[in-house]
Amino acid sequence: MKYASKAGLALLAVSSLALVGCSGDQGGGTDTGAEGSGNIAVVLKTASNQFWATMQDGAEAAGSDAGVKVTVQSGTAEDSVDEQTTLLQTLAGSDYSCFAVAPITGTNLNQPLASVSQAGIPIVNLDSAIDADAAKASGIEIASFIASNNSDAGKQAGEFMAEKLGDGAKVAVIGGIPGDANSAARTGGFTDAATAAGLTIVQEVNADWDREKALDAATTILRANPDLGGFYAANDGMALGIVQAGQNEGRTDLIIIGTDGNKDAIESIEAGGLSATVSQYPYAVGTLGVDACRALISGATVPAQVDAPIALVSADNATEALASYPKPFQEYDNPFLDLIKK
């Protein structure tokens, strides 16, 4: 089944809706929904990042539309590993019929997830992959992995960069946290596409997903490479830091591409700052995660992996993207809706 970009599709009649705030010492989180086909717990990285906050919005909306109780929890920061693990440990001791999780690292949630699996409760992995070998060793069964194709996102950015700059231009790459699989896939996809099109990568550095660190790194790179043509950043926050660095250095001609499709990034594109972002539609990932849980709770077998939608947003379609935000401005497949047993 496909989701429409604006009107959306009605899932089930909503009988009631309650929003309950969770305690501050547990990071960002809410409960939403009413009694339905089972309680669903969603554990994300941090609601302080617009990407994850938007994923939370999508999960909560899917629960509300279906009349299913969805509890969303997340840490206070993107590197709050111990906090996120503790959150899941607490939730694992409660009455939930399915868990949808986006771990900060490939293994930090494995201990509580092992107990979830042993109890026969289904697990859906969102966006950031749980390490497959470590999961197998811990007896963790992942019912479905839902994520954007990060390598393809980087590839689209690389092709767009090459189209704008032409053969022989010099570009730089700024990644997230060293060793992060999503960052590596995005920057790897970009580098492969850019070099294949004749661009030269003069430097690649990491800025830990941080806007200020990206600003500082970009400033250093620009001063060392005055003929640089552009930057690719593995997320939008860092890309906007690069935009600021370019403005500070008088380089408003740079082609700067981010990844995620956050609202402030799309607004920057409309204003002539950022050149493009590869939108990964976290809202859709959240929706898909809850719908996967609903299907699993109903007794269905779900696909082992589902690719979430992505789209390159530039000046050509930024207005359309903003009009639909946070939902995708194009239709996308949701295979879980047809699997939910009534």
C-alpha positions as CSV (number, residue, x, y, z in Angstrom):
1,M,0.0,0.0,0.0
2,K,1.2,3.5,-0.7
3,Y,1.0,6.5,1.6
4,A,-0.1,9.8,-0.1
5,S,2.1,12.8,0.4
6,K,-0.5,15.3,1.8
7,A,-3.9,13.9,2.6
8,G,-2.5,10.6,3.9
9,L,-4.5,7.4,4.4
10,A,-6.9,6.6,7.2
11,L,-5.7,3.5,9.1
12,L,-8.4,2.8,11.7
13,A,-11.0,4.9,13.4
14,V,-9.5,6.7,16.4
15,S,-11.6,6.0,19.5
16,S,-9.7,8.2,21.9
17,L,-6.4,10.0,22.3
18,A,-4.2,10.8,25.3
19,L,-0.9,12.5,25.5
20,V,1.1,11.9,28.7
21,G,4.5,13.5,29.3
22,C,7.2,11.3,30.8
23,S,9.6,12.3,33.6
24,G,12.5,14.6,32.7
25,D,15.2,12.2,34.1
26,Q,14.2,9.7,31.3
27,G,15.1,12.0,28.4
28,G,12.5,13.0,25.8
29,G,9.4,10.9,25.6
30,T,5.6,10.7,25.4
31,D,2.8,8.3,25.5
32,T,0.1,8.6,22.8
33,G,-3.0,6.7,21.9
34,A,-5.6,4.5,23.6
35,E,-6.3,0.9,24.2
36,G,-5.8,-0.9,20.9
37,S,-4.2,-4.1,19.5
38,G,-1.2,-3.9,21.9
39,N,1.2,-1.4,23.5
40,I,4.2,-0.3,21.4
41,A,7.5,1.1,22.8
42,V,9.7,3.2,20.6
43,V,13.3,4.1,21.7
44,L,15.1,6.7,19.6
45,K,18.5,8.4,20.0
46,T,17.5,12.0,21.1
47,A,14.6,14.3,20.6
48,S,17.0,17.2,20.8
49,N,17.9,16.5,17.1
50,Q,15.2,17.6,14.7
51,F,15.7,14.3,12.7
52,W,14.8,12.1,15.7
53,A,12.1,14.5,16.9
54,T,10.4,14.2,13.5
55,M,10.7,10.4,13.7
56,Q,8.9,10.6,17.1
57,D,6.2,12.7,15.5
58,G,5.6,10.0,12.8
59,A,5.5,7.2,15.3
60,E,3.0,9.1,17.5
61,A,0.8,10.0,14.6
62,A,0.7,6.4,13.4
63,G,-0.3,5.3,16.9
64,S,-3.0,8.0,17.3
65,D,-4.4,7.2,13.8
66,A,-4.7,3.5,14.7
67,G,-5.9,3.9,18.2
68,V,-2.8,2.1,19.5
69,K,-0.8,3.2,22.6
70,V,2.7,4.2,21.6
71,T,5.3,5.2,24.1
72,V,8.3,7.1,22.7
73,Q,11.5,7.5,24.7
74,S,14.9,8.9,23.8
75,G,18.1,10.2,25.4
76,T,19.0,13.8,26.0
77,A,21.9,13.8,23.5
78,E,23.0,11.8,20.4
79,D,25.9,10.3,22.4
80,S,23.9,9.4,25.6
81,V,24.6,5.7,25.2
82,D,24.2,4.7,28.9
83,E,21.0,6.8,29.2
84,Q,19.4,5.2,26.2
85,T,20.3,1.7,27.4
86,T,18.8,2.4,30.8
87,L,15.6,3.7,29.1
88,L,15.1,0.5,27.2
89,Q,15.9,-1.6,30.3
90,T,13.1,0.1,32.1
91,L,10.6,-0.2,29.2
92,A,11.6,-3.9,28.8
93,G,10.2,-4.6,32.3
94,S,6.8,-3.1,31.4
95,D,3.9,-4.4,29.4
96,Y,4.7,-3.9,25.7
97,S,3.8,-6.1,22.8
98,C,6.5,-4.8,20.4
99,F,9.6,-2.7,20.5
100,A,10.9,-0.4,17.7
101,V,14.4,0.9,18.4
102,A,17.2,3.1,16.9
103,P,20.4,2.3,18.9
104,I,23.1,4.9,19.3
105,T,25.7,2.2,18.6
106,G,25.4,-1.2,17.0
107,T,25.5,-2.9,20.4
108,N,24.5,-0.6,23.2
109,L,20.9,-1.9,23.4
110,N,21.7,-5.6,23.1
111,Q,21.4,-6.5,26.8
112,P,17.8,-5.3,27.2
113,L,16.9,-6.5,23.7
114,A,18.1,-10.0,24.6
115,S,15.6,-10.1,27.4
116,V,12.9,-8.8,25.1
117,S,13.6,-11.5,22.5
118,Q,13.7,-14.2,25.2
119,A,10.2,-13.1,26.2
120,G,9.0,-13.6,22.6
121,I,8.3,-10.0,22.0
122,P,9.0,-8.8,18.4
123,I,11.6,-6.1,17.7
124,V,11.8,-3.7,14.9
125,N,15.1,-1.9,14.2
126,L,14.8,1.7,12.9
127,D,17.3,3.7,10.9
128,S,20.5,2.7,12.7
129,A,21.4,-1.0,12.4
130,I,21.9,-3.3,15.3
131,D,25.1,-5.2,14.7
132,A,24.0,-8.5,13.2
133,D,26.8,-10.7,14.6
134,A,26.4,-9.3,18.1
135,A,22.6,-9.7,17.9
136,K,22.9,-13.3,16.9
137,A,25.4,-14.0,19.7
138,S,23.0,-12.5,22.2
139,G,20.0,-14.4,20.9
140,I,18.3,-11.2,19.6
141,E,15.8,-11.7,16.8
142,I,15.1,-8.6,14.6
143,A,11.8,-8.9,12.8
144,S,12.4,-6.1,10.4
145,F,15.0,-3.4,9.7
146,I,13.5,-0.1,8.4
147,A,15.9,2.5,7.1
148,S,16.8,4.8,4.3
149,N,19.5,3.5,1.9
150,N,22.3,5.7,3.2
151,S,24.7,4.8,0.4
152,D,22.1,5.8,-2.2
153,A,21.5,9.1,-0.3
154,G,25.2,9.8,-0.6
155,K,25.2,8.8,-4.2
156,Q,22.4,11.2,-5.0
157,A,24.3,14.0,-3.3
158,G,27.5,13.2,-5.2
159,E,25.7,13.2,-8.6
160,F,24.1,16.5,-7.8
161,M,27.4,18.0,-6.7
162,A,29.1,16.8,-10.0
163,E,26.2,18.3,-12.0
164,K,26.6,21.7,-10.4
165,L,30.4,21.9,-10.3
166,G,31.6,19.9,-13.4
167,D,34.6,17.7,-14.0
168,G,37.8,18.5,-12.0
169,A,36.3,20.5,-9.2
170,K,37.5,20.1,-5.7
171,V,35.2,19.2,-2.8
172,A,35.4,18.2,0.9
173,V,33.4,15.8,3.0
174,I,32.4,16.1,6.6
175,G,31.1,13.0,8.3
176,G,29.5,12.3,11.7
177,I,30.9,10.2,14.5
178,P,33.9,8.1,13.5
179,G,32.9,4.5,13.1
180,D,29.2,5.3,12.7
181,A,27.7,3.0,10.0
182,N,25.2,5.5,8.7
183,S,27.8,8.2,8.3
184,A,30.2,5.9,6.6
185,A,27.6,4.7,4.2
186,R,26.5,8.3,3.3
187,T,30.1,9.6,2.8
188,G,31.1,6.5,1.0
189,G,28.2,6.8,-1.4
190,F,29.0,10.4,-2.0
191,T,32.7,9.8,-2.5
192,D,32.1,7.0,-5.0
193,A,29.7,9.0,-7.1
194,A,31.7,12.2,-6.9
195,T,35.0,10.6,-7.9
196,A,33.3,8.6,-10.7
197,A,32.1,11.9,-12.1
198,G,35.5,13.5,-12.0
199,L,35.5,15.5,-8.8
200,T,38.5,15.5,-6.5
201,I,38.0,14.9,-2.7
202,V,40.6,17.1,-1.1
203,Q,39.8,16.3,2.5
204,E,37.4,14.2,4.6
205,V,36.9,14.9,8.4
206,N,34.4,14.1,11.1
207,A,32.5,16.6,13.1
208,D,30.5,14.3,15.4
209,W,27.1,15.4,13.9
210,D,27.7,18.8,15.5
211,R,27.0,22.1,13.8
212,E,29.7,24.1,15.6
213,K,32.3,21.5,15.0
214,A,31.4,21.4,11.3
215,L,31.6,25.2,11.1
216,D,35.1,25.1,12.6
217,A,36.2,22.2,10.3
218,A,34.9,23.9,7.2
219,T,36.6,27.2,8.0
220,T,39.9,25.4,8.3
221,I,39.4,23.5,5.1
222,L,38.3,26.6,3.2
223,R,41.4,28.6,4.3
224,A,43.7,25.7,3.2
225,N,41.8,25.3,-0.1
226,P,40.7,28.6,-1.5
227,D,39.7,27.0,-4.8
228,L,37.3,24.5,-3.1
229,G,34.0,24.2,-5.0
230,G,31.8,22.5,-2.4
231,F,31.1,20.4,0.7
232,Y,29.0,17.3,1.4
233,A,27.9,16.8,5.0
234,A,26.4,13.6,6.4
235,N,23.6,15.5,8.2
236,D,21.8,18.8,7.9
237,G,23.0,20.3,11.2
238,M,26.6,20.0,10.0
239,A,25.7,21.3,6.5
240,L,24.2,24.4,8.1
241,G,27.4,25.0,10.0
242,I,29.2,24.8,6.7
243,V,26.9,27.4,5.2
244,Q,27.8,29.7,8.1
245,A,31.5,29.1,7.5
246,G,31.1,29.9,3.8
247,Q,29.3,33.1,4.6
248,N,32.0,34.1,7.2
249,E,34.7,33.5,4.6
250,G,32.9,35.3,1.8
251,R,32.3,32.0,-0.1
252,T,28.6,32.2,-0.9
253,D,29.3,30.5,-4.2
254,L,29.9,27.1,-2.6
255,I,27.7,24.1,-3.4
256,I,26.8,22.7,0.0
257,I,24.7,19.5,0.3
258,G,23.4,18.0,3.6
259,T,21.4,14.9,4.5
260,D,18.2,14.3,6.4
261,G,15.7,16.8,5.0
262,N,15.1,18.7,8.2
263,K,12.8,21.7,8.1
264,D,15.5,24.3,8.8
265,A,17.7,22.8,6.0
266,I,14.8,23.1,3.5
267,E,14.1,26.7,4.6
268,S,17.8,27.4,4.1
269,I,17.6,26.1,0.5
270,E,14.6,28.4,-0.2
271,A,16.6,31.3,1.2
272,G,19.6,30.5,-1.0
273,G,21.9,29.2,1.7
274,L,22.1,25.4,1.5
275,S,22.2,24.0,-2.0
276,A,20.5,20.8,-1.4
277,T,19.7,18.0,1.1
278,V,18.9,14.4,0.6
279,S,15.7,14.0,2.6
280,Q,15.4,10.7,4.5
281,Y,11.9,11.4,5.9
282,P,12.3,10.4,9.5
283,Y,8.5,10.9,9.9
284,A,7.9,8.1,7.4
285,V,10.4,5.8,9.3
286,G,8.5,6.4,12.5
287,T,5.2,5.6,10.9
288,L,6.6,2.5,9.2
289,G,8.0,1.3,12.5
290,V,4.7,1.5,14.4
291,D,2.9,-0.1,11.4
292,A,5.4,-2.9,11.4
293,C,4.8,-3.5,15.1
294,R,1.0,-3.5,14.5
295,A,1.4,-6.1,11.8
296,L,3.7,-8.2,14.1
297,I,1.3,-7.9,17.0
298,S,-1.5,-9.1,14.8
299,G,0.5,-12.3,14.0
300,A,1.7,-11.4,10.5
301,T,5.1,-12.1,9.1
302,V,6.8,-8.9,7.9
303,P,9.6,-8.2,5.4
304,A,13.1,-8.6,7.0
305,Q,14.1,-5.2,5.5
306,V,12.2,-2.2,4.2
307,D,13.8,0.8,2.5
308,A,12.3,4.1,3.7
309,P,11.8,6.8,1.1
310,I,14.5,9.4,0.2
311,A,14.5,12.3,-2.2
312,L,16.9,15.1,-3.1
313,V,15.5,18.5,-2.2
314,S,16.9,21.5,-4.0
315,A,15.7,25.0,-5.1
316,D,13.6,23.2,-7.7
317,N,11.3,21.5,-5.2
318,A,12.0,23.0,-1.8
319,T,8.6,24.8,-1.7
320,E,6.8,21.6,-2.4
321,A,8.8,19.8,0.2
322,L,8.1,22.4,2.8
323,A,4.3,22.3,2.0
324,S,4.3,18.6,2.8
325,Y,6.7,18.7,5.7
326,P,7.2,16.5,7.8
327,K,5.6,14.0,5.4
328,P,7.2,13.1,2.1
329,F,6.1,15.2,-0.8
330,Q,6.0,12.0,-3.0
331,E,4.1,8.8,-2.5
332,Y,5.9,5.9,-0.9
333,D,5.3,2.2,-0.2
334,N,4.1,1.0,3.2
335,P,4.0,-2.8,2.9
336,F,2.9,-3.2,6.5
337,L,-0.6,-1.9,6.2
338,D,-1.8,-4.8,4.0
339,L,-0.2,-7.3,6.5
340,I,-2.1,-6.1,9.6
341,K,-4.6,-8.8,10.4
342,K,-8.0,-7.4,11.3
